[in-house]
Amino acid sequence: MRFPTPSRFFILLLLILQAGTALPQSIDLSKSRIYSPTDKSVLLRSIEVLQNEVGKRTGISLPIVKKLPKNGQSIVITLESDLGKLPEQYRNAVSALPEIKSEGFKIISLPALRSIIITGKDARGILYGVGRMLRKAEMTSGKLLISERLAISTSPKYPMRGHQLGYRPKTNAYDAFTVAAFDQYIRELALFGANTIEILPPRTDDDATSRHMKIPAAQMIVEQSRICQSYGLDVSIWYPNMGKNYVHPDSIASELAERDQVFASLPKLNGVFVPAGDPGELEPDVLFGWLEKEAVVLQKYHPKAKIWVSPQVFRPTQHWFDAFFKHANQEYPWFGGVVFGPWVKIPVARIREILKPTIPIRHYPDITHNYAAQYPMPHWDLTWAMTLGRESINPRPFDEKVIHNALDQYGIGSVSYSEGTNDDVNKFVWSDQDWDPEMPVMETLRDYSGLFFGPEYKEAAAQAIVDLEKNWRGEVLTNDGIDGTLRQWQTLEKHAPPKLLQNPRFQMGLIRAYFDAYTRQRLMYETELEQQARRTLASAGTGGAVKAMREATSIFEKAWKEPILPDYQRKCQDLADSLYKSIGAQLTMKKHGAMSGRGNFIDLINMPLNDAPYLLDQLKRIEKLGSEAEMLRELGQVLHRTDPGPGGFYDHFGDPESWYRVVPNLSWAEDPGSLQSPRIGFGVGLVGEEWVDEIQATGFKGQITPRAWMKQAKTLYDQPLRIHYDYLDPGATYRIRISYTGRFRSRMKMTTDDGQTIHDFIQTGEQPTFEFNIPRATTADGKVTFEWTCGEGERGSQVTEIWLLKQ
């Protein structure tokens, strides 16, 4: 017998589904009824969720009946403790499955009765069981199918599984959400096992309101709390210390009055997360003294609520940490535990050792940012950093699993740090990993695609999402898969019905596919233009400097005077407009009201991708010189800026070709937050600025800089940065030239592996380039390892370029 080819089989499968014929090994629940022997107050909104979500996708109305139908065709929803109220056939089927624990559930199909049973250990277990059924069902117009082999018994590994949904202007979408939008989003997160939603108070380090907000922040957080209460979920609030003084009685009274008002307004609150810094940095003695007073107000309205604290501080000292953990180990009755999140210097494994075993740790993973983040993209191409920026649509499903599984064993679960809808895929992957770290990523993506796009797109959309993550692997120029990713999404787009084309989650994938392909083609185009311009400048000696510079300028200008793929650019802009209308996604500042650096990557769609800004600036300078000889000499220096001379070495540590010189410590999979290992950094750095939203060729005092200065090797805090050279000339003397660029304005010291000091602590961020002599004895064996360290309380070491100049 000939089996159909995979492609023919897929087509056959689609035809069967579209024809509305139940597949073999499937139970048709389209005419089933919902029955539950469990008290309605325990069920909360679980049955409503089932009815609504099935109705949206199928048009089927599932009725509730008071008695179990004798002929089957039922969806039975029950607490485990109420199983005794069901007939023996139902009880036996459920009892045959492995035991479950708190929040766990069992689902089993009963083909003979054309029924399915969802059994929860408790009320949440019922909700999560309904969610898993929806994830595994095949729902099309007029049809609700479930596998007759479905049998699941599962309990969450970690008790805390949630996400922060902050209603504030700094986010890239949440401030545009309505109450109904939050209700739906919270519901969808719960379908994948989330049990905690973290909200933000009306006053943070942000503007009080935005043009997008439908209701005031003080009112919205009440609604968010109420929504969570209706689903039986926990509520946490991230509450930074924004007051100017937490010692003076008048200031303390004012701060307590604000919290009294906020805590009293919330119908449900289980915990308060107070960051020790970023913002609201306090000394530990002051911090914990204040928290004790805050706890009195908190427990006045929410007696069981606890306060959680993160040792999160930008410029920490050992004295600060000693004081913090001394307090944390006191086990104050109001103290919930320690939070491990961004800008916590100490690895979580070490924190677990420092804390008493009885004190829990909660993870606060940054799943939303691409760079300048807790878990940045490893070795991200500069092209992406310049165009997609820090907070673009960023599905990283396989990365998220690696990050989660590297650190999960040290905590009780997590509540993710999110700034909007850009990290949507990451949320669902993270929740599934908190539930079961053994869950395959593809299973989550198939459930995500099947539930949100439709069963016929379950496999293709899951693979297309994975391809978006692959777009970010390696160098953009050599990643041919980027164009293939677009073709995958275009195929889906071509055959998608209008409803799917308007689906925001589908549009988020589609816009990234077009943006990525457009950016790669533009990079290829602009790279070739730069090579043409450089060849023209190199021939200036024969045709004249001015003529060559003007011809080179004309070549560079083609990038914006003769742009490529305008239809791709329009497509991205149209999708950005649609996403703004549907979910309030703010992908541009002017049109959509985004905040700078907060997801406005469409503003960066034509960011120059070659060295044109620097070279054009240099050409303007050179053309003003007085003589042809001076112009030719300066042109040569610009064109050969990186030349180390005969026998010398040049390395740019933003390039993969030079990274092998950077001494590793742990692998990325072992240390995804690079607290003990080097990472890539982005940004040139501006005098007096700690933060720059866009990665571009402007730095120090505002001058135009080489493209290379936008990317560097770095370590965090006082972790040493080591760079190794070998195959040096043992008989030679070397001088080193170094470019120090990056967002950190650190004091750094440079030494060698044989104990020589190349330079003592110097303040970086004021000038880019330094030169020093290297003692001859240091390189006498033909190799040397340079080491950079920061002073205590600094944010990290950064090295961009090195020239070893043979004397």
LORO-561072 format. One record per residue (C-alpha): x, y, z. Coordinates in steps of 0.02 Angstrom, whole numbers, plus 50000, padded with zeros to 5 digits. Layout:
XYZ ...
END
This chain:
500005000050000 500655017449958 500575029950099 500185047950051 501655059850053 501725071850202 501105086250096 499645075950026 499225069750198 499195087550266 498025092850126 496915077850161 496885082550345 496365100350305 494995094350188 494285082850321 494285096750451 493505109250331 492185096650282 491705095050464 491995076350474 492575069650640 494255061050626 494455043150683 495025042950864 494095059250900 492545062251004 491325074850937 490755085651083 489795097850974 488125092651050 488745089151224 488095096751384 489035102851536 488685094251700 489495097251869 489105089852039 490205103152119 489505118652204 489435133652088 490385144752209 491905133352193 491835133052004 492085151851999 492125156651814 492785140151744 491175134751658 490925152351590 492685151651518 492325135051434 490685141051360 491375157751301 492975151251224 492105136951135 490735148651076 491965161051000 492835147850898 491395136450849 489765145750869 489205131450981 488235135251139 488605122251272 487105121051390 487255117251575 486175103151641 485715098851821 485775080051796 487075069351711 486355063951542 486125045151534 486625044251352 488315052751382 488805066851265 489375076651417 490775087551478 490885083351663 491775095951774 492065091451955 493155093052107 494105077352149 493175076952315 491515075952221 491965061052113 490915050052226 489365058752158 489695051651984 489285034351915 490575020651935 491135021151753 491635039451773 492455036751943 493475022051884 494135031151731 494745045751834 495425035151976 496515025451854 497535041151820 499025045951932 498695056352088 498675075252081 499185088752204 498645106652240 498055115852082 498235099751982 496945091851869 496485076051775 495675075251604 495105059051522 494035055151371 492665042151382 492395036751200 490995024651240 489995038751320 490595052051197 491085062051351 492555069851439 492885072351624 493885086951697 494325084151879 495195097451984 496075095152149 495345112052196 494485126852113 496055132252021 496345114551963 494655114951879 495095131251789 496775124251730 495925108151676 494705118151570 496185127451498 497085111451450 495515104551370 495345120351265 497185119051217 496975101051159 495285102751075 495055105450889 493795119450871 493115124750702 491455131850648 490095120350714 491315107250778 492115103350946 493265088150935 494355080051067 495495065051053 494735049151121 496465044951187 496605060751290 497175056351466 498105069251570 498545069651754 499645084151803 500075095751946 501155111451943 502945109652000 503035127452065 501695136152169 501965153652097 501665156351911 501255173451848 501575189351751 501645207951784 500335217951688 500725235951732 499455249151683 500655263651658 501265274351511 502985266251503 502285249951436 502065247251250 500235242151256 499485239251430 499055257551456 497875256051306 496965240651374 495145241751424 494455232351573 493775219251452 495485217551370 496315214351537 494965201651581 495275192051420 497165192751433 497175187151614 495985173051567 497125167351425 498635167251539 497655156751663 497255144151525 499135140751521 499285138851709 499625156451774 498995159151952 499685176551993 499485193551912 500575207951969 499895225551955 500695242651982 500135257052093 499595273652016 501245281852067 502865274452001 504395281351910 503245285451765 502025298651707 500385298751800 499355295851643 499455293751455 498385297951306 497955279551288 497175276451458 495315272951456 495085275151644 496235281951781 497595270451847 496855270452022 495235263651951 496045250951834 497055242151969 495435239452065 494715231451909 496265220651885 496155214652064 494295211052044 494595201251883 495905190451968 494745187552115 493385181651996 494555168551922 495255163652091 497005170152050 498235178652167 498625197152155 500325205052186 500775223452172 502505230052125 502675245152237 504305255052226 504775267852359 504565284252266 504575295652418 506035307352452 506245302652634 505835286852732 506535292752898 505645309152935 503955306253020 503015318252905 503665309552748 503285292352819 501515297852864 501235303952686 501865287652610 500825277152729 499275287252688 499515283752503 499705265152533 498215264952648 497165271752506 497845259552377 497775243952486 496025248052545 495405249852366 495955232552308 494695218652331 496095205752333 497945207152370 499105192852415 500805201152410 501795217052387 503445216952293 504595231252343 506185233252240 507655239552342 508155250152192 507715254752012 506855265052074 506835270152256 508555265352317 508675264352506 509975258252630 509415241352701 509165247652880 508035261552817 507175250052693 506695236452816 506215249152949 505015256952825 504335240152765 503855235552942 502755251052948 502055247552775 501625229752827 500475236152965 499445245752836 499465231152714 498855218352839 497525230152903 496585226652740 497385210252683 497885200752840 498775186452751 499735197052626 501635197352634 502985209252575 504325202852456 505955212252427 507295211452292 509125215852326 509035225952165 510215240552162 511245248852024 512865252252120 512935239752263 514305237352391 514685222252497 514175232152651 512465235052572 512205216452537 512795211252710 511515222752788 510125217252668 510325198652699 510505201152886 508755208552884 508085195652760 508615181552875 507685188853024 506085180452963 504965195053006 503155189353015 502665200952872 504115195652760 503655184452612 505365181452538 506705187752419 506435191952236 507795187952108 507635199551959 508545212051848 510035221151924 510235208852065 512115206752070 512235190352165 511845174252069 510255166052130 511185150252179 512245160552298 510705169452367 509955152452404 511515148352506 511475164952600 509635163952647 508925152352776 508105137152693 506405142552758 506435159052663 505765157252485 506455165352328 505315171552190 505995174052014 505605190351924 506275185951749 506445199351618 505605191251467 505255207651379 506925215751333 508175211151199 509725219951267 510205230151420 509205216551505 509305202851635 509345189751498 509905198251336 509995189751168 511705181451166 512855188551031 511445198350951 511905206350786 512115225250796 510885226950651 509475220550761 509975231350909 509925246850798 508255242950714 507205231750825 507865240050981 507685234851161 505835230651167 505235223950999 504055209450969 505225195951029 504655177751030 506115167851106 505285151251152 506835140251156 507885153551242 506565155751375 506575137151415 508475137051431 508445152451543 507025145551649 507795128351672 509505135351716 508835143851873 507105137251917 507685125252052 508195139652166 506455147252182 504625143752209 504135149852036 504045166751955 503075182151907 503835188651747 504355206451711 503385212151557 503175229151477 501765224751357 501175212951222 502865211951134 503345196751240 501675187851220 502385171051163 503685171451301 502345173051435 501465157051382 503095147351366 503655153351538 502005148551620 502105131151546 503895129351609 503395134951784 502045121651779 503175108151709 505015111551665 504995095751561 503645102651446 504315102851266 504295120251192 503475114151033 502005107251132 501705124451206 501865132751035 500675120350955 499395123551093 499655142251074 499435141650885 497975129650889 497035139551021 497365157050956 497495154250767 496495138450738 496845119650731 497265120050545 498715131950585 499325122550737 500925115450660 501325128550527 501125143450644 502125135050782 503565132250661 503405150050595 503585156850772 505155146250796 505835153350634 505665171050703 506795165950846 508025158350721 508085175050628 509075181950775 510395168250774 512095172850705 512515186850586 511125194850485 512135195450323 512425176750319 510735171050390 509835165550232 508445158450339 507745175950368 507035176350192 506365158750217 505475164250376 504575177750278 504025165050149 503295154250288 502285168850355 501775174450180 501105157050144 500065157750302 499515175450256 499005170350080 497825156650139 497215164750301 495385169950316 495005188350358 494745184350542 496505177350559 497255191750460 496515203550590 497115192850737 498385203450835 499455188450880 499565183450696 499965201450648 501365202250777 502205187450695 501885194050520 502595211350553 504195203950624 504395192650472 504225207350351 505295218750459 506695205950474 506755202050288 506695220550243 508105224350364 509215210350298 508985215650117 509335233650165 510895228550260 511535219450105 511155234549997 511955247250114 513475236250144 513795235649958 513565254549945 514875256950080 516095245649988 515815255449828 516085271849920 517675265450002 518375259849834 518005277149764 518885285649910 520365273849895 520635280249717 520665298549770 522525299549734 522225297949548 520645308149521 520755320849661 520145320649841 518665332449821 517995323149669 518165306349757 517315312549915 515835319749820 515635303749719 515705293549879 514405304949958 513245302049810 513465283349828 513025283750013 511495294549977 510745280949867 510215272050028 508845285050056 508665292449882 508465275449798 507715264549936 507325246149910 505755236049948 504565250549985 503115238049985 503895228950134 504045245350227 502235249950192 501695232650249 502555235250417 501765252350438 500025245750395 500205231350519 500815243550652 499255254150625 498145238850638 498985232950799 498735250050875 496885249550834 496615231950898 497685230451056 498445247651078 500195241851028 501265257451013 502575254150879 502935272450836 503075287950943 502235301050836 500795291150763 500465278650902 501065287951054 502465276151104 503795281151229 505575281451165 506425264451180 504795255951229 504375245551078 504375259350945 505415249050824 504455254850670 505245271950701 506925263550673 506485254350513 507675264950408 509085267050534 510745267750435 511555250550437 513285254750370 514635266950423 513885281050317 513505292850464 515315292450524 516125292650352 515025306750286 515415316950441 517265313950414 517145318750230 516355335350275 517785338650394 519135333550271 518435343750128 518715359550231 520595356350243 521775367850153 522765356650038 522605341149931 524005332750027 523115335550193 521485328850123 522315313250053 523235310150216 521645311750319 520665300950198 521955287350218 521835288150407 519945286850402 519935272550278 521245263050376 520655267750551 520795249950614 522495245850536 523685240350676 525225241750566 526515228250523 526525214150651 525105221950750 523395215650802 521675223650791 520095216850870 518325223350886 517465213851025 515745216450954 516255205250808 516135186250818 517855185350736 518645193050891 517555185451026 518665170151040 519925181151130 518675184951268 518965172551409 517345163751454 516845157751625 515195148551619 514215144651462 512675154851416 511555140151460 512335139651634 512365158451661 511055166451547 511065182451651 512975183751631 513245187751814 514835177451809 515265178251623 515535191451489 514125197451378 513885208751228 513405226851261 512665240251148 512795259051141 514195271651124 513825281751280 513545300251306 514425311251432 513295313551582 512015300551523 511715283451601 510435278251472 510185280751284 508595273651206 509235271051029 510845262550973 511585274550847 513235282450794 513175296850917 514225296951074 515235305751208 514925324351178 513745321651032 515005318050894 514675305450756 515635289550795 516185273850700 514885260050691 516065248550787 515875259050944 514055253950961 514465236151017 515705229651145 516185215851266 515655218951445 515465211351616 514285216651754 514795224651919 516515219051980 516575203051877 518275203651788 518325205151599 519785195251526 520445195751348 521845184051293 523145186051155 524375173151094 525585171050949 526395187550992 528205191150947 529185186651105 530575198651059 529465213551020 528835228051125 527005232551107 525955247751140 524085245751166 522715257251104 520985254251178 519255260851141 518135261151295 516335264051241 514635258551308 513215264351418 514145261851584 515195276251647 516305265351754 517985267651839 519065253551770 520775246651806 521795236451680 523075223451732 523905207951657 524015189751707 525795192251770 525275205851891 525755221351788 524635236651797 524345244151626 523305258151699 522545261451868 520725266251892 520175278951763 518475286451731 517765280351566 516375288751471 517295305351453 518405300751305 518405285151196 520215280451161 521765278151268 523545272051234 524755263651354 526435254951347 526485236351384 528005230551485 529075219651374 529195205951504 527295203851497 527345197351318 529025188651326 528205171451316 527175176451163 525525178051253 524615188951376 522925190151461 522275207451498 521035209851640 519855224251679 518975226751844 517855240351914 517875249052078 516605243652207 514875250352168 515195251951981 514045244251851 515305234751745 516835234251631 516745237551444 518025235551305 517625239151124 519225239151021 521055234651048 522545238450939 524175229850987 525455240850900 527155232950873 528505245650913 
END
